[in-house]
Amino acid sequence: MPSNPTGTKVKNPNRKLENAWAMYDWANSSYNLVITSTIFPAYYVGVTQNAIPGEPNMVHFFGWKLANTVLQDYALGLVFLVVAFTSPILSSIADYRGNKKVWLRWLSLLGAASCSMLFFFTPDKLEWGIIFFALAALGFWSSLVFYNSYLPDIVPLEDRDRVSAKGYTYGYIGSVLLQIACFVLIIKPGWFGLDNGDGTLAPRISFLLVGFWWFGFAQITLHAMPMKSREHRHARKNIVMNGFRELRKVADQVKVMPVLKRYLFSFFLYSVGVQTVMLVAAAFAKKEIFPDKKDEAKLLITIILIQLIAIPGALLMSRLSKRIGNFNVLIAAVVVWVGICFTAYYIQTQTQLYILACIIGLVMGGIQSMSRSTYSKLLPVTEDTTSFFSFYDVTEKLALFIGLFLFGAIEQSTGNIRNSLWALMVAFILGLFALIWTKRAAKMDGHAAIHD
């Protein structure tokens, strides 16, 4: 038997509640695909590549001169740093007050509204675009800690790999459906009377649609998720101080859980690579493989291909974990990611990129889904799930901050975006060794997240 029981006690699966929970992935993944991965990066690089005459891909941001993709990386990095510092406090307050659904509602609204405001991002409004791009990211990433923390609350231990994979699967399906609609708008704007001459209207309408999609479908999740009754919620007074006390209580528990500490460390290392690759992939492909505007359709097809293959990839890893265990699946996925970074440095043709995109798709969704469910299996029996998931969230956001900062700084200093891939490959290799180290500790401790 494990030395510390894992997860909150949920007796029987509730498929209706599971599906409602997964619908938030359906809702917010449209942001991750359209704003983070496809249309916005291509649009952003396109409208900024000639912002300064005679200096391609350089921009001025409030008087600061730097490469356009570096500005994007730094803006996201700053968001992740803010999220890393604020989410533990907010999540602890939510656990103390018993109102994490309220936080999920307002943060999803912030993200959705900011996506819609990107409709007004035109080539002469760079600052506007970056500010609302950052606010959309803040809403998306801050809301995930509250969303993820519902997993151990509503799903039995043995079903968490399956339900976590279901969430990512819903996300990929929903986001691809909206992406296809946006794709048609951009490729054939004349069909809808959207050809305004400079080609910006159709992409900007896509940003507006993301906001509506995210806000609308999130209501399904928000309606179904449980919240403590008014009688069981703590008083409003001193909620910040009590939030700090809640966080300290959870931190004291983490200190005496060596497997959980090791897992968070390994998760941090390989997340530097995984999350950064996902955020910079479109900009990398746009600059290195699809530089011409006429190739933007091919870029969008490539990203859609990744999303479609990610669906069976997430399901495959979920099923594989039942045979060989979560840690073995994660180790295998990280090995593949090392190969992806090495290969990406050398690719030159569109065909090579398509092949690499298929491989990325197979491991992209699976490693995220498996990371989330593995963490939930390592938790003790507790009602402080949001506070525990804040540690997971902080780990991920610090990894993203460091990954994006390194990626942007290396490109800025060397003038070549490909050189940044070496830093990510090193992070994956270190994460691989850390996972093996964590697996040994988990095996000795008899955790449910591992078996051979």
C-alpha positions as CSV (number, residue, x, y, z in Angstrom):
1,M,0.0,0.0,0.0
2,P,1.2,3.6,-0.7
3,S,2.6,5.4,2.3
4,N,0.2,8.3,1.5
5,P,-3.2,7.8,0.0
6,T,-3.8,9.6,-3.3
7,G,-6.6,11.9,-4.2
8,T,-9.8,13.0,-2.7
9,K,-12.4,10.3,-2.1
10,V,-14.8,10.0,-5.1
11,K,-16.7,6.7,-5.0
12,N,-18.4,6.4,-8.4
13,P,-17.8,8.0,-11.8
14,N,-20.4,10.6,-12.9
15,R,-20.2,10.7,-16.7
16,K,-22.5,13.7,-17.1
17,L,-20.2,15.7,-14.7
18,E,-17.1,14.4,-16.4
19,N,-18.4,15.6,-19.8
20,A,-19.3,19.0,-18.4
21,W,-15.9,19.4,-16.9
22,A,-14.2,18.4,-20.2
23,M,-16.3,21.0,-22.0
24,Y,-14.1,23.7,-20.5
25,D,-11.2,22.2,-22.6
26,W,-13.6,22.4,-25.6
27,A,-14.3,26.1,-24.8
28,N,-10.8,27.5,-24.0
29,S,-8.7,25.4,-26.4
30,S,-9.9,27.6,-29.2
31,Y,-7.7,30.3,-27.6
32,N,-4.7,27.9,-27.5
33,L,-5.1,27.0,-31.1
34,V,-6.2,30.2,-32.8
35,I,-4.5,32.8,-30.7
36,T,-1.4,30.9,-29.5
37,S,-0.6,28.5,-32.3
38,T,-2.0,29.5,-35.6
39,I,-3.9,32.6,-36.8
40,F,-2.6,35.2,-34.4
41,P,1.1,34.3,-34.6
42,A,0.9,34.3,-38.4
43,Y,-1.1,37.5,-38.4
44,Y,1.2,39.1,-35.9
45,V,4.4,38.3,-37.8
46,G,2.7,39.3,-41.1
47,V,1.7,42.8,-39.9
48,T,4.9,43.5,-38.1
49,Q,7.5,42.1,-40.5
50,N,7.9,45.5,-42.2
51,A,7.0,47.7,-39.3
52,I,10.4,49.5,-39.5
53,P,11.4,50.2,-43.1
54,G,14.7,48.5,-44.0
55,E,14.8,46.4,-40.8
56,P,12.7,43.2,-41.4
57,N,10.9,41.7,-38.4
58,M,11.9,44.6,-36.1
59,V,9.4,46.6,-34.1
60,H,9.1,49.5,-31.7
61,F,7.1,48.9,-28.6
62,F,6.6,52.0,-26.4
63,G,10.0,53.1,-27.8
64,W,11.8,49.8,-27.2
65,K,13.3,48.3,-30.4
66,L,13.4,44.5,-30.7
67,A,12.5,41.5,-32.9
68,N,8.8,40.9,-33.3
69,T,8.8,37.3,-32.2
70,V,11.1,38.2,-29.2
71,L,8.5,40.9,-28.1
72,Q,5.8,38.2,-28.3
73,D,7.9,35.7,-26.2
74,Y,8.7,38.4,-23.6
75,A,5.1,39.4,-23.3
76,L,4.0,35.8,-22.7
77,G,6.9,35.3,-20.3
78,L,5.8,38.3,-18.2
79,V,2.3,36.8,-18.0
80,F,3.6,33.5,-16.8
81,L,5.7,35.2,-14.2
82,V,2.6,37.1,-12.9
83,V,0.5,33.9,-12.9
84,A,3.3,32.0,-11.0
85,F,3.2,34.6,-8.2
86,T,-0.5,35.2,-8.0
87,S,-2.1,31.8,-8.6
88,P,-0.9,30.2,-5.3
89,I,-2.5,33.1,-3.3
90,L,-5.7,33.1,-5.4
91,S,-6.1,29.3,-5.2
92,S,-5.5,29.3,-1.5
93,I,-8.2,31.9,-1.0
94,A,-10.5,29.9,-3.2
95,D,-9.9,26.8,-1.1
96,Y,-10.5,28.8,2.1
97,R,-13.6,30.4,0.7
98,G,-14.8,27.3,-1.1
99,N,-15.5,29.4,-4.3
100,K,-13.1,28.3,-7.0
101,K,-16.0,28.3,-9.5
102,V,-16.3,32.0,-9.0
103,W,-12.6,32.5,-9.9
104,L,-13.0,30.2,-12.9
105,R,-15.9,32.2,-14.1
106,W,-14.2,35.6,-13.9
107,L,-10.9,34.5,-15.3
108,S,-12.5,32.8,-18.3
109,L,-14.4,36.0,-18.9
110,L,-11.2,38.0,-18.8
111,G,-9.6,35.7,-21.3
112,A,-12.6,35.6,-23.7
113,A,-13.2,39.4,-23.6
114,S,-9.5,40.0,-24.3
115,C,-9.6,37.7,-27.3
116,S,-12.5,39.6,-28.6
117,M,-10.7,42.9,-28.1
118,L,-8.0,41.7,-30.5
119,F,-10.5,42.4,-33.3
120,F,-9.2,46.0,-33.0
121,F,-5.5,45.0,-33.4
122,T,-4.5,46.6,-36.8
123,P,-1.0,47.2,-38.1
124,D,-0.9,50.7,-36.6
125,K,-1.9,49.5,-33.1
126,L,0.9,47.2,-32.0
127,E,0.8,48.1,-28.3
128,W,-3.0,47.5,-28.3
129,G,-2.5,44.0,-29.8
130,I,0.3,43.0,-27.4
131,I,-1.6,44.2,-24.3
132,F,-4.8,42.3,-25.1
133,F,-2.7,39.3,-26.3
134,A,-1.1,39.3,-22.8
135,L,-4.4,39.7,-21.0
136,A,-6.0,36.8,-22.9
137,A,-3.0,34.7,-21.9
138,L,-3.5,35.8,-18.3
139,G,-7.1,34.7,-18.3
140,F,-6.4,31.4,-20.0
141,W,-3.5,30.3,-17.8
142,S,-4.8,31.6,-14.5
143,S,-8.1,29.8,-15.0
144,L,-6.5,26.4,-15.6
145,V,-5.4,25.9,-11.9
146,F,-9.1,26.2,-10.9
147,Y,-10.2,24.0,-13.8
148,N,-7.6,21.3,-13.2
149,S,-8.2,21.2,-9.5
150,Y,-11.7,19.8,-10.1
151,L,-10.3,16.6,-11.5
152,P,-9.6,14.9,-8.1
153,D,-12.8,16.4,-6.8
154,I,-15.2,14.7,-9.3
155,V,-13.3,11.7,-10.7
156,P,-12.3,8.5,-8.9
157,L,-8.5,7.7,-8.8
158,E,-8.7,4.9,-11.3
159,D,-10.5,7.0,-13.9
160,R,-8.3,10.1,-13.9
161,D,-6.1,9.2,-16.8
162,R,-9.2,8.5,-18.9
163,V,-11.0,11.7,-17.9
164,S,-7.9,13.9,-18.2
165,A,-7.4,12.5,-21.7
166,K,-11.1,13.1,-22.5
167,G,-10.6,16.8,-21.6
168,Y,-7.7,17.2,-24.0
169,T,-9.7,15.2,-26.7
170,Y,-12.7,17.6,-26.3
171,G,-10.3,20.5,-26.5
172,Y,-8.7,19.3,-29.7
173,I,-12.0,18.5,-31.4
174,G,-13.6,21.8,-30.4
175,S,-10.6,24.0,-31.3
176,V,-10.2,22.3,-34.7
177,L,-13.9,22.9,-35.5
178,L,-13.5,26.6,-34.8
179,Q,-10.1,26.7,-36.5
180,I,-11.6,25.2,-39.7
181,A,-14.4,27.9,-39.7
182,C,-11.7,30.6,-39.2
183,F,-9.6,29.0,-41.9
184,V,-12.4,29.3,-44.4
185,L,-12.9,33.0,-43.4
186,I,-9.3,33.8,-44.1
187,I,-8.7,31.7,-47.2
188,K,-12.0,32.8,-48.9
189,P,-12.9,36.2,-47.3
190,G,-14.8,37.2,-50.5
191,W,-17.4,34.5,-49.8
192,F,-18.5,36.5,-46.7
193,G,-17.8,40.0,-48.0
194,L,-14.8,40.4,-45.8
195,D,-12.1,41.3,-48.3
196,N,-11.2,44.8,-47.0
197,G,-8.1,45.1,-49.2
198,D,-5.4,44.8,-46.6
199,G,-6.4,41.2,-45.6
200,T,-6.7,42.0,-41.9
201,L,-10.5,41.8,-41.4
202,A,-11.0,38.1,-41.6
203,P,-8.2,37.2,-39.1
204,R,-9.5,39.9,-36.7
205,I,-13.0,38.4,-36.9
206,S,-11.4,35.0,-36.0
207,F,-10.2,36.6,-32.8
208,L,-13.7,37.8,-32.1
209,L,-15.1,34.4,-32.7
210,V,-12.6,32.8,-30.2
211,G,-13.9,35.1,-27.5
212,F,-17.6,34.2,-28.1
213,W,-16.8,30.5,-28.4
214,W,-14.7,30.4,-25.2
215,F,-17.3,32.4,-23.1
216,G,-20.3,30.5,-24.5
217,F,-19.2,26.9,-24.0
218,A,-17.6,27.7,-20.7
219,Q,-21.1,28.2,-19.3
220,I,-21.7,24.5,-19.6
221,T,-18.8,23.8,-17.2
222,L,-19.6,26.6,-14.9
223,H,-23.3,25.5,-14.6
224,A,-22.3,21.9,-13.7
225,M,-19.3,22.2,-11.4
226,P,-20.0,21.9,-7.7
227,M,-19.4,24.7,-5.2
228,K,-19.7,24.6,-1.4
229,S,-23.0,25.8,0.0
230,R,-23.1,29.3,1.5
231,E,-23.2,27.7,5.0
232,H,-19.9,25.8,4.4
233,R,-18.0,28.8,3.0
234,H,-15.7,30.7,5.3
235,A,-16.3,34.3,6.3
236,R,-15.1,37.1,4.0
237,K,-12.9,38.7,6.6
238,N,-9.1,38.3,6.5
239,I,-9.4,36.2,3.3
240,V,-5.9,37.2,2.1
241,M,-4.2,36.2,5.4
242,N,-6.2,33.0,5.5
243,G,-5.2,32.4,1.9
244,F,-1.6,32.6,3.0
245,R,-2.3,30.2,5.9
246,E,-3.9,27.8,3.5
247,L,-0.9,27.9,1.2
248,R,1.5,27.4,4.0
249,K,-0.4,24.4,5.2
250,V,-0.2,22.8,1.8
251,A,3.5,23.7,1.4
252,D,4.2,21.9,4.7
253,Q,2.5,18.8,3.4
254,V,4.5,19.0,0.1
255,K,7.8,19.2,2.1
256,V,7.2,15.7,3.6
257,M,6.2,14.1,0.3
258,P,9.4,13.3,-1.6
259,V,7.8,11.7,-4.6
260,L,5.6,14.7,-5.2
261,K,8.5,17.1,-4.8
262,R,10.6,15.1,-7.3
263,Y,7.8,14.9,-9.8
264,L,7.2,18.6,-9.7
265,F,11.0,19.1,-10.3
266,S,10.9,16.8,-13.3
267,F,7.7,18.3,-14.6
268,F,9.3,21.7,-14.4
269,L,12.3,20.6,-16.5
270,Y,10.5,19.0,-19.3
271,S,7.7,21.7,-19.3
272,V,10.4,24.2,-20.2
273,G,10.6,22.3,-23.5
274,V,7.0,21.1,-24.1
275,Q,5.1,24.3,-23.4
276,T,7.7,26.6,-25.1
277,V,7.6,24.5,-28.2
278,M,3.9,24.7,-28.4
279,L,3.9,28.5,-28.0
280,V,6.7,29.2,-30.5
281,A,6.0,26.5,-33.1
282,A,3.9,28.7,-35.4
283,A,6.3,31.6,-35.3
284,F,9.2,29.3,-36.0
285,A,7.4,27.7,-39.0
286,K,6.3,31.1,-40.3
287,K,9.9,32.5,-40.2
288,E,11.8,29.4,-41.3
289,I,9.5,27.3,-43.6
290,F,6.6,29.5,-44.6
291,P,8.0,33.0,-45.0
292,D,5.8,34.0,-47.9
293,K,2.3,35.3,-47.3
294,K,0.9,32.9,-49.9
295,D,2.1,30.0,-47.7
296,E,0.0,31.0,-44.7
297,A,-2.7,28.4,-45.7
298,K,-0.1,25.7,-45.5
299,L,1.0,26.9,-42.1
300,L,-2.6,26.7,-40.8
301,I,-3.0,23.2,-42.3
302,T,0.2,22.1,-40.5
303,I,-1.1,23.3,-37.1
304,I,-4.5,21.7,-37.7
305,L,-2.7,18.4,-38.6
306,I,-0.9,18.5,-35.2
307,Q,-4.2,19.0,-33.4
308,L,-6.0,16.2,-35.2
309,I,-3.2,13.7,-34.5
310,A,-3.0,14.9,-30.9
311,I,-6.5,13.4,-30.3
312,P,-5.5,9.7,-30.8
313,G,-2.1,10.6,-29.2
314,A,-3.8,11.6,-25.9
315,L,-6.1,8.5,-26.0
316,L,-3.2,6.2,-26.8
317,M,-1.1,7.4,-23.9
318,S,-4.0,7.1,-21.5
319,R,-4.5,3.4,-22.5
320,L,-0.8,2.7,-22.6
321,S,-0.5,4.0,-19.0
322,K,-2.7,1.1,-17.8
323,R,-0.2,-1.4,-19.3
324,I,3.1,0.1,-18.4
325,G,2.4,2.9,-15.9
326,N,2.3,6.7,-16.0
327,F,6.0,7.3,-15.4
328,N,7.1,4.9,-18.2
329,V,4.7,6.7,-20.6
330,L,6.1,10.1,-19.6
331,I,9.7,8.9,-20.0
332,A,9.0,7.6,-23.5
333,A,7.3,10.8,-24.5
334,V,10.2,13.0,-23.3
335,V,12.6,10.8,-25.3
336,V,10.5,11.6,-28.4
337,W,10.6,15.3,-27.5
338,V,14.4,15.3,-27.4
339,G,14.4,13.8,-31.0
340,I,11.8,16.5,-32.1
341,C,14.0,19.4,-31.0
342,F,17.1,17.8,-32.6
343,T,15.3,17.2,-35.9
344,A,13.6,20.7,-35.9
345,Y,17.0,22.4,-35.9
346,Y,17.9,20.8,-39.3
347,I,14.6,20.7,-41.2
348,Q,14.4,22.8,-44.4
349,T,11.5,21.7,-46.5
350,Q,7.7,21.7,-46.0
351,T,7.5,17.9,-46.4
352,Q,9.9,17.5,-43.5
353,L,7.8,19.9,-41.4
354,Y,4.6,17.9,-42.1
355,I,6.3,14.7,-40.9
356,L,7.6,16.4,-37.8
357,A,4.2,17.9,-37.2
358,C,2.7,14.4,-37.1
359,I,5.2,13.2,-34.5
360,I,4.6,16.4,-32.4
361,G,0.9,15.7,-32.5
362,L,1.3,12.2,-31.2
363,V,3.1,13.3,-28.0
364,M,1.8,16.9,-27.5
365,G,-1.6,16.1,-26.0
366,G,-0.6,12.9,-24.4
367,I,2.2,14.4,-22.3
368,Q,0.0,17.2,-21.1
369,S,-2.9,14.9,-20.2
370,M,-0.6,12.3,-18.5
371,S,1.3,15.0,-16.6
372,R,-2.0,16.3,-15.1
373,S,-3.5,12.9,-14.2
374,T,-0.2,11.7,-12.7
375,Y,0.0,14.7,-10.5
376,S,-3.5,14.1,-9.3
377,K,-2.6,10.5,-8.4
378,L,0.3,11.6,-6.2
379,L,-1.9,14.0,-4.1
380,P,-2.9,13.0,-0.5
381,V,-6.5,12.8,0.5
382,T,-7.4,16.5,0.8
383,E,-10.1,19.1,0.3
384,D,-7.4,21.6,-0.7
385,T,-7.1,20.4,-4.3
386,T,-6.9,24.0,-5.7
387,S,-4.0,24.9,-3.4
388,F,-2.2,21.6,-4.4
389,F,-2.8,22.3,-8.1
390,S,-1.4,25.8,-7.6
391,F,2.0,24.2,-7.0
392,Y,1.6,22.3,-10.3
393,D,0.5,25.5,-12.0
394,V,3.4,27.6,-10.6
395,T,5.8,24.9,-11.7
396,E,4.4,25.0,-15.2
397,K,4.4,28.8,-15.4
398,L,7.9,29.3,-14.1
399,A,9.0,26.7,-16.7
400,L,7.2,28.7,-19.4
401,F,8.7,32.0,-18.3
402,I,12.2,30.5,-18.3
403,G,11.6,28.7,-21.6
404,L,10.3,31.7,-23.4
405,F,12.9,34.0,-22.0
406,L,15.7,31.7,-23.1
407,F,14.1,31.1,-26.5
408,G,13.7,34.9,-27.1
409,A,17.1,35.9,-25.7
410,I,19.0,33.3,-27.8
411,E,17.2,34.4,-31.0
412,Q,17.8,38.1,-30.1
413,S,21.5,37.6,-29.5
414,T,22.3,35.2,-32.3
415,G,19.8,36.4,-34.9
416,N,18.7,32.8,-35.6
417,I,15.6,31.3,-34.1
418,R,16.9,27.8,-34.8
419,N,19.7,28.2,-32.2
420,S,17.0,28.6,-29.5
421,L,16.1,24.9,-30.0
422,W,19.3,23.7,-28.3
423,A,18.2,25.2,-25.0
424,L,14.9,23.3,-25.1
425,M,16.6,20.1,-26.0
426,V,18.8,20.4,-22.9
427,A,15.7,21.0,-20.8
428,F,14.2,17.8,-22.1
429,I,17.3,15.7,-21.4
430,L,17.5,17.0,-17.8
431,G,13.7,16.3,-17.4
432,L,14.3,12.8,-18.7
433,F,16.9,12.0,-16.0
434,A,14.7,13.7,-13.3
435,L,11.7,11.5,-14.4
436,I,13.8,8.3,-14.0
437,W,14.9,9.5,-10.6
438,T,11.3,10.2,-9.6
439,K,10.1,6.8,-10.9
440,R,12.5,5.0,-8.6
441,A,11.2,6.9,-5.6
442,A,7.6,6.3,-6.6
443,K,8.2,2.6,-7.1
444,M,9.7,2.3,-3.6
445,D,6.7,4.2,-2.2
446,G,4.1,2.0,-3.9
447,H,2.2,4.8,-5.7
448,A,-0.7,4.1,-7.9
449,A,0.9,6.2,-10.7
450,I,3.5,3.5,-11.4
451,H,3.6,-0.2,-12.2
452,D,5.8,-2.3,-14.5
